[in-house]
Amino acid sequence: MTAASRDVWRWLRSRPAWAQALAWLLLWWVLPALWLRQWRGHPRLGRTLAAVFLLLVTVSTAATLAGGVADVATSRPNASAPATAGLPAGLDTQVTSIVDGDTLHVADLPERVRLVGIDTPETRHPREGVECYGREATAHLAGLVPPGTAVRVEFDVQQRDRYGRPLGHVRRASDGLLVNLAMVRDGYAQVDTVPPNVTYAGELLTAQRDAREAGRGLWGACPV
């Protein structure tokens, strides 16, 4: 199992569903059909080459799956590599981009991930526009987990919100930092826990009280 094939598979799994379907259609139907057409003067040879091609694709796909690439299914949120020491089980991946203070993209999920249990000021709201401390919250999240950072996404009881976004507790792989908690502790987010996703509700509320009493971040800069 080569690193290149792992990277290709990981990239394909991060694409939207329509792109994945198109890729498989190209591999399993279009290319063999073109190959057969090329060898139309030798139908037996064409069929043999097409069969070999499909066999290679099948073996490569099976080897990639056996190699341990994370299988992210909505019904199995923790179907990833086993947890490393000290970290709860979850999806091991990398941050690819920051959307705002409580939303980001990771390599192994096609949808943006919403940091569960917290809420930060808006920067892209169609009516509210940019709220107080919105840009600062986005920049702070980017500082905690810039693109390329290895993270573990831990899922709670509910896997997705009403908009279909995955809900995750994001931990920095290098030191286990719970990013959701750090955003609240540093004064860039408020607690917004919605049952049954209350795994870290106690810690979040304690961190918010401390930040508010100290006037950190938005608590000292915005009317709340």
C-alpha atoms as one frame of an Amber mdcrd trajectory, in Angstrom:
protein
   0.000   0.000   0.000   1.776   3.151  -1.149   1.497   6.584   0.423   0.424
   7.968  -2.938  -2.596   5.683  -3.163  -3.554   6.545   0.418  -3.400  10.234
  -0.440  -5.520   9.722  -3.551  -8.126   7.791  -1.597  -8.186  10.367   1.219
  -8.554  13.174  -1.314 -11.418  11.376  -3.081 -13.256  10.752   0.209 -13.050
  14.473   1.034 -14.813  15.443  -2.197 -18.595  16.014  -2.465 -20.783  12.990
  -3.147 -21.335  13.963  -6.798 -17.581  14.160  -7.402 -17.032  10.745  -5.844
 -19.787   9.251  -8.017 -18.256  10.818 -11.135 -14.811   9.454 -10.279 -16.112
   5.930  -9.797 -18.101   6.167 -13.020 -14.920   7.161 -14.838 -12.951   4.284
 -13.342 -15.528   1.526 -13.654 -17.298   2.339 -16.912 -15.916   5.110 -19.097
 -12.264   4.026 -19.214 -13.006   0.323 -19.845 -15.510   1.349 -22.532 -12.924
   3.517 -24.253 -10.388   0.739 -23.983 -12.763  -1.740 -25.590 -13.460   0.743
 -28.376  -9.753   1.148 -29.016  -9.408  -2.599 -29.433 -12.628  -3.118 -31.368
 -10.665  -4.854 -34.122  -9.545  -7.404 -31.535 -12.592  -7.933 -29.284 -11.126
 -10.802 -27.289  -7.964  -8.860 -26.493 -10.037  -5.766 -25.668 -12.215  -7.688
 -23.230  -9.164  -9.221 -21.607  -7.466  -5.854 -21.121 -10.659  -4.334 -19.715
 -11.022  -7.233 -17.266  -7.408  -6.795 -16.125  -7.963  -3.069 -15.682 -11.066
  -3.613 -13.541  -9.243  -6.240 -11.491  -6.412  -3.804 -10.774  -8.868  -1.110
  -9.685 -10.650  -3.582  -7.405  -7.425  -4.821  -5.810  -6.131  -1.268  -5.325
  -9.376  -0.159  -3.685  -9.450  -3.190  -1.380  -5.815  -2.633  -0.389  -6.492
   1.009   0.414  -9.447   0.136   2.597  -7.423  -2.559   4.357  -4.680  -0.004
   4.924  -6.767   1.761   7.508  -8.073   4.857   5.749 -10.850   6.313   7.921
 -14.342   5.299   6.873 -16.497   8.247   7.907 -20.119   7.113   7.893 -22.943
   9.070   9.477 -24.069   6.046  11.459 -20.532   5.304  12.725 -18.920   8.601
  13.796 -15.958   6.959  15.546 -15.004   4.594  12.712 -11.467   5.915  12.633
  -8.070   4.800  13.796  -7.852   3.756  17.480  -7.384   6.587  19.938  -3.862
   7.500  20.880  -2.954   7.575  24.544  -4.936  10.121  26.507  -7.337  11.183
  23.738 -10.959  10.073  23.358 -11.789   8.050  20.262 -12.611  10.006  17.125
 -11.619  10.878  13.595  -7.932  11.642  13.002  -7.601  14.235  10.273  -6.127
  17.641   9.394  -7.601  21.118   9.318  -7.844  22.429   5.760  -9.440  25.857
   6.304 -11.142  28.064   8.878 -14.650  29.344   8.129 -15.283  31.430  11.253
 -14.760  31.195  14.994 -16.779  28.020  15.477 -16.657  26.335  12.068 -13.837
  24.750  10.070 -13.073  22.290   7.288 -11.096  19.077   7.747  -9.582  16.781
   5.153 -11.739  13.713   5.726 -15.220  15.238   5.816 -16.863  16.938   2.825
 -19.007  19.177   5.034 -17.761  21.909   7.338 -17.438  20.888  11.000 -19.311
  22.898  13.649 -17.586  23.096  17.023 -20.249  21.664  19.316 -21.186  23.400
  22.560 -19.981  26.909  21.690 -21.045  29.928  19.676 -18.883  32.761  18.375
 -19.863  36.150  16.919 -20.952  36.034  13.281 -18.792  37.162  10.388 -20.928
  35.982   7.442 -24.510  36.385   8.614 -26.764  37.568   5.752 -28.612  40.044
   8.011 -26.362  40.683  11.001 -23.145  41.084   9.023 -19.943  41.102  11.083
 -20.689  41.090  14.794 -18.495  42.420  17.574 -15.404  40.234  17.998 -16.332
  38.043  15.047 -13.118  38.620  13.123 -11.062  38.251  16.292 -12.718  34.908
  17.067 -11.998  33.648  13.548  -8.373  34.712  13.811  -8.019  33.077  17.236
  -9.343  29.746  15.954  -6.931  30.002  13.017  -4.121  30.548  15.508  -5.079
  27.505  17.562  -5.479  25.137  14.604  -4.110  26.678  11.390  -4.557  24.758
   8.137  -2.404  21.652   8.191  -2.813  21.059  11.933  -3.424  17.421  12.863
  -6.569  17.125  14.960  -8.924  14.516  16.349 -12.632  15.182  15.872 -14.642
  13.647  18.714 -18.363  13.254  18.090 -21.094  13.644  20.715 -24.501  11.957
  20.972 -25.902  13.765  17.942 -23.587  13.643  14.969 -25.050  16.537  12.956
 -26.977  19.748  13.482 -30.189  20.714  11.706 -28.165  22.071   8.766 -26.437
  18.721   8.227 -23.069  19.874   9.539 -21.007  17.389  11.592 -20.828  18.399
  15.250 -17.402  17.855  16.751 -15.230  18.397  19.776 -11.917  19.186  18.088
  -8.672  18.294  19.837  -5.212  19.320  18.701  -3.269  16.110  18.184   0.072
  17.526  19.301  -0.987  18.258  22.881  -4.639  17.173  23.225  -5.908  20.746
  23.552  -9.727  20.817  23.378 -10.212  23.681  20.943 -13.874  24.224  21.833
 -12.899  24.763  25.465  -9.939  26.996  24.582 -12.172  29.319  22.545 -14.440
  29.814  25.561 -11.591  30.031  28.069  -9.815  32.722  26.045 -12.962  34.827
  25.717 -13.715  34.306  22.021 -16.841  32.161  22.352 -19.900  31.711  24.521
 -21.305  28.417  25.742 -24.156  27.083  23.618 -24.788  23.511  24.720 -27.892
  21.790  23.399 -28.910  18.442  24.937 -28.067  15.657  24.414 -24.654  17.001
  23.314 -23.476  17.960  26.800 -20.298  15.913  27.225 -18.171  18.927  28.204
 -20.933  21.269  29.377 -19.508  21.541  32.902 -16.014  22.447  31.756 -17.342
  24.933  29.214 -19.535  26.711  31.767 -16.665  26.953  34.245 -14.359  28.376
  31.565 -17.000  30.911  30.516 -17.521  32.104  34.077 -13.784  32.612  34.548
 -13.440  34.473  31.216 -16.417  36.687  31.976 -15.202  37.582  35.451 -11.770
  38.413  34.043 -13.245  40.450  31.180 -11.302  38.471  28.620 -11.961  38.819
  24.903 -15.526  39.610  23.918 -16.574  39.946  27.575 -14.548  43.111  27.865
 -15.018  44.425  24.340 -18.640  43.758  23.401 -22.017  44.573  24.949 -23.273
  41.178  26.116
